[in-house]
Amino acid sequence: MKFRVERDPLGDVRVPADALYGAQTQRAVENFPISGLTAFPELVRATILIKRAAARTNKALGRLDRKLADAIVAAADEILSGAHDTSFVVDVYQAGAGTSHNMNSNEVLANLAEERLGGTRGSYQRVHPNDHVNMGQSTNDVFPTATRLALLIALPQLVAAGEALATALEHKRDEFAHVLKTGRTHLQDAVPITMGQEFGAYAANVRHALGDLERAALQLYELNLGATAVGTGLNAGDDYTSLAVEDLAKT
């Protein structure tokens, strides 16, 4: 395998020459070889949506050069289309509250944008992972926001699966309506019950749980984005927060 050498605050790092990620992601791969599981697609999608919203917002506020912002947005759209899924390589079990996942996303976007602007992968001369892609952000607000968005992205599929399960259980309720059996309490035979009644109870519980999920999901619409490192909004500001959240609300 061919490698390129990148430098981070800890020194030189060998990164696979064709990798879209960079030095900090490579360190995470080496430091956390734990489960072999990488970020779920919904979490990657949510993180890239945040990065795209941040680039658009920083462009609108005049903080990020228009060409750089457009290149980052184009790179994000490329990832969101399904390309480069294999570039998100950090193990799901990682230290730093999601820092390595955040940097994996920053580096992939920076390298894609760098190449779009005529640069070389891994050079970060035009687009920097921290200075440009992560502008106005911190892992401490990006990762919790991405987690909430990922849950919201996955929710419709989960609800649909739950509805299908409840419907199947209701069919069995009707099918077994006249099948009599012994009901049990405290591990002892008690009073008669039909299998239909039992399956009806299963279906009712599934539907009740679906209602709980949908109600709980309402709390996920409150986002951490804009709080940055310690919740004060340093390096972001209210104007950034409102525009970035508004952008995410449209997706």
C-alpha positions as CSV (number, residue, x, y, z in Angstrom):
1,M,0.0,0.0,0.0
2,K,1.2,3.5,-0.8
3,F,1.1,6.2,1.8
4,R,1.3,9.9,2.1
5,V,2.7,11.7,5.2
6,E,0.5,14.3,7.0
7,R,1.3,16.2,10.1
8,D,-0.9,16.9,13.1
9,P,-0.1,18.5,16.5
10,L,1.5,15.1,17.6
11,G,3.8,14.8,14.6
12,D,3.9,12.9,11.3
13,V,1.3,10.4,10.4
14,R,1.3,7.9,7.5
15,V,-2.1,7.9,5.8
16,P,-3.1,5.6,2.9
17,A,-2.3,7.6,-0.3
18,D,-5.8,7.3,-1.7
19,A,-7.7,7.9,1.5
20,L,-10.0,10.9,1.7
21,Y,-9.5,11.1,5.5
22,G,-6.4,12.4,7.1
23,A,-4.0,12.3,10.0
24,Q,-6.4,12.6,12.9
25,T,-8.7,9.9,11.5
26,Q,-5.7,7.6,10.9
27,R,-4.6,8.1,14.5
28,A,-8.1,7.1,15.7
29,V,-8.1,4.0,13.5
30,E,-4.8,3.0,15.1
31,N,-5.9,4.0,18.7
32,F,-9.3,2.4,18.7
33,P,-9.2,-1.0,17.0
34,I,-12.1,-2.2,19.2
35,S,-15.2,-3.5,17.5
36,G,-14.7,-3.2,13.8
37,L,-18.0,-1.4,13.6
38,T,-18.0,2.1,12.0
39,A,-20.6,4.9,12.2
40,F,-24.1,4.0,11.1
41,P,-25.1,5.6,7.8
42,E,-27.7,7.8,9.6
43,L,-25.0,9.3,11.8
44,V,-22.7,10.0,8.9
45,R,-25.6,11.6,7.0
46,A,-26.6,13.7,10.0
47,T,-23.0,14.9,10.5
48,I,-22.6,15.8,6.8
49,L,-25.9,17.7,6.9
50,I,-24.6,19.8,9.8
51,K,-21.3,20.5,8.0
52,R,-23.2,21.6,4.9
53,A,-25.5,23.8,6.9
54,A,-22.4,25.3,8.7
55,A,-20.7,26.1,5.3
56,R,-23.8,27.7,3.9
57,T,-24.3,29.8,7.1
58,N,-20.7,30.9,7.3
59,K,-20.9,31.9,3.7
60,A,-24.1,33.9,4.2
61,L,-22.5,35.7,7.2
62,G,-19.4,36.5,5.2
63,R,-17.1,34.5,7.5
64,L,-16.1,31.9,4.9
65,D,-15.0,32.7,1.3
66,R,-17.7,31.9,-1.2
67,K,-15.5,29.6,-3.3
68,L,-14.5,27.6,-0.2
69,A,-18.0,27.4,1.1
70,D,-19.4,26.2,-2.3
71,A,-16.7,23.6,-2.6
72,I,-17.5,22.2,0.9
73,V,-21.3,22.2,0.1
74,A,-20.6,20.4,-3.2
75,A,-18.5,17.8,-1.3
76,A,-21.2,17.3,1.2
77,D,-23.8,16.8,-1.5
78,E,-21.5,14.2,-3.1
79,I,-21.3,12.3,0.2
80,L,-25.1,12.6,0.8
81,S,-25.7,11.1,-2.7
82,G,-24.1,7.9,-1.4
83,A,-20.5,8.3,-2.5
84,H,-17.5,7.8,-0.2
85,D,-19.3,5.7,2.5
86,T,-16.1,3.7,3.0
87,S,-14.2,6.8,4.0
88,F,-15.9,6.9,7.4
89,V,-13.6,4.4,9.1
90,V,-13.4,5.3,12.8
91,D,-14.6,2.6,15.2
92,V,-17.9,3.4,17.0
93,Y,-16.2,2.9,20.3
94,Q,-13.9,5.9,20.5
95,A,-12.7,8.3,23.2
96,G,-13.3,12.1,23.1
97,A,-17.0,12.3,22.9
98,G,-17.1,11.9,19.1
99,T,-14.1,14.0,18.3
100,S,-12.6,11.3,16.0
101,H,-15.9,10.9,14.1
102,N,-16.2,14.7,13.8
103,M,-12.6,15.0,12.5
104,N,-13.2,12.0,10.1
105,S,-16.1,14.1,8.6
106,N,-14.0,17.3,8.5
107,E,-11.1,15.7,6.8
108,V,-13.1,13.9,4.1
109,L,-15.0,17.1,3.3
110,A,-11.8,19.1,3.3
111,N,-10.0,16.7,0.9
112,L,-13.0,16.6,-1.5
113,A,-13.3,20.3,-1.5
114,E,-9.5,20.8,-1.8
115,E,-9.5,18.6,-5.0
116,R,-12.5,20.5,-6.4
117,L,-10.4,23.7,-6.1
118,G,-7.4,22.2,-7.8
119,G,-5.5,21.2,-4.7
120,T,-3.9,17.9,-3.7
121,R,-5.4,15.4,-1.3
122,G,-3.9,15.8,2.1
123,S,-2.4,19.2,1.6
124,Y,-5.2,21.3,3.0
125,Q,-3.7,24.4,1.4
126,R,-7.1,25.7,0.2
127,V,-9.6,24.0,2.5
128,H,-8.6,23.1,6.1
129,P,-10.6,20.6,8.2
130,N,-10.6,22.7,11.3
131,D,-10.4,26.3,10.0
132,H,-13.0,26.0,7.3
133,V,-15.1,22.8,7.5
134,N,-15.4,23.0,11.3
135,M,-15.8,26.8,11.4
136,G,-18.1,27.9,14.2
137,Q,-18.4,24.4,15.6
138,S,-17.0,22.0,18.2
139,T,-17.3,18.3,18.6
140,N,-19.3,19.1,21.8
141,D,-22.2,20.6,19.8
142,V,-21.8,18.8,16.5
143,F,-21.8,15.2,17.8
144,P,-24.9,15.6,20.1
145,T,-26.7,17.4,17.3
146,A,-25.8,14.7,14.8
147,T,-27.0,12.0,17.2
148,R,-30.4,13.7,17.5
149,L,-30.7,14.1,13.8
150,A,-29.6,10.5,13.2
151,L,-32.4,9.3,15.5
152,L,-34.9,11.5,13.7
153,I,-33.7,10.2,10.3
154,A,-34.1,6.6,11.4
155,L,-37.4,7.1,13.2
156,P,-39.8,6.7,10.2
157,Q,-38.2,3.3,9.3
158,L,-38.5,2.2,12.9
159,V,-42.1,3.3,13.2
160,A,-43.0,1.6,9.9
161,A,-41.4,-1.7,11.2
162,G,-43.3,-1.4,14.5
163,E,-46.5,-0.8,12.7
164,A,-45.9,-3.9,10.6
165,L,-45.2,-5.9,13.7
166,A,-48.3,-4.7,15.5
167,T,-50.5,-5.5,12.4
168,A,-49.0,-9.0,12.2
169,L,-49.7,-9.6,15.9
170,E,-53.3,-8.3,15.4
171,H,-53.8,-10.8,12.6
172,K,-52.6,-13.6,15.0
173,R,-55.0,-12.2,17.6
174,D,-57.9,-12.8,15.2
175,E,-56.6,-16.1,14.0
176,F,-56.2,-17.5,17.5
177,A,-59.3,-15.9,19.0
178,H,-60.9,-19.3,19.8
179,V,-57.8,-21.1,20.9
180,L,-58.3,-21.6,24.7
181,K,-55.3,-22.1,27.0
182,T,-54.3,-21.7,30.6
183,G,-53.3,-18.3,31.8
184,R,-50.4,-18.3,34.3
185,T,-49.4,-15.9,37.1
186,H,-46.4,-16.3,39.4
187,L,-45.3,-19.4,37.4
188,Q,-48.5,-21.2,38.3
189,D,-51.7,-22.1,36.3
190,A,-54.4,-19.6,37.0
191,V,-57.4,-18.8,34.9
192,P,-58.4,-19.4,31.2
193,I,-57.3,-17.1,28.4
194,T,-57.3,-17.3,24.7
195,M,-54.2,-17.1,22.6
196,G,-55.9,-14.4,20.7
197,Q,-56.1,-12.3,23.9
198,E,-52.4,-12.8,24.5
199,F,-51.4,-11.8,20.9
200,G,-53.8,-8.8,21.2
201,A,-52.0,-7.7,24.3
202,Y,-48.6,-8.0,22.4
203,A,-50.0,-5.8,19.6
204,A,-51.4,-3.2,22.0
205,N,-48.0,-3.0,23.8
206,V,-46.2,-2.5,20.5
207,R,-48.6,0.3,19.5
208,H,-48.2,1.9,22.9
209,A,-44.4,1.8,22.5
210,L,-44.7,3.4,19.1
211,G,-46.7,6.3,20.6
212,D,-44.0,6.7,23.3
213,L,-41.3,6.8,20.6
214,E,-43.1,9.5,18.6
215,R,-43.7,11.6,21.7
216,A,-40.1,11.3,22.9
217,A,-38.8,12.2,19.4
218,L,-40.3,15.7,19.8
219,Q,-37.5,16.5,22.3
220,L,-34.9,15.6,19.6
221,Y,-35.8,18.8,17.7
222,E,-34.0,20.9,20.3
223,L,-30.5,21.0,18.9
224,N,-27.1,21.7,20.6
225,L,-25.7,23.3,17.5
226,G,-24.2,26.7,18.1
227,A,-23.3,26.0,21.7
228,T,-19.7,25.1,20.6
229,A,-17.2,23.7,23.2
230,V,-18.7,24.6,26.6
231,G,-22.2,25.9,25.8
232,T,-21.4,29.6,25.5
233,G,-21.6,29.8,21.8
234,L,-18.0,31.1,21.5
235,N,-16.9,31.4,17.8
236,A,-20.5,30.9,16.7
237,G,-23.0,33.5,17.8
238,D,-26.7,33.7,17.7
239,D,-26.8,34.7,14.1
240,Y,-24.9,31.6,13.1
241,T,-27.0,29.4,15.3
242,S,-30.3,30.6,14.0
243,L,-29.3,30.3,10.3
244,A,-27.6,26.9,10.7
245,V,-30.6,25.4,12.5
246,E,-33.0,27.0,9.9
247,D,-30.9,25.3,7.2
248,L,-31.2,21.9,8.9
249,A,-34.9,22.3,9.4
250,K,-35.3,22.4,5.6
251,T,-33.6,19.1,5.0
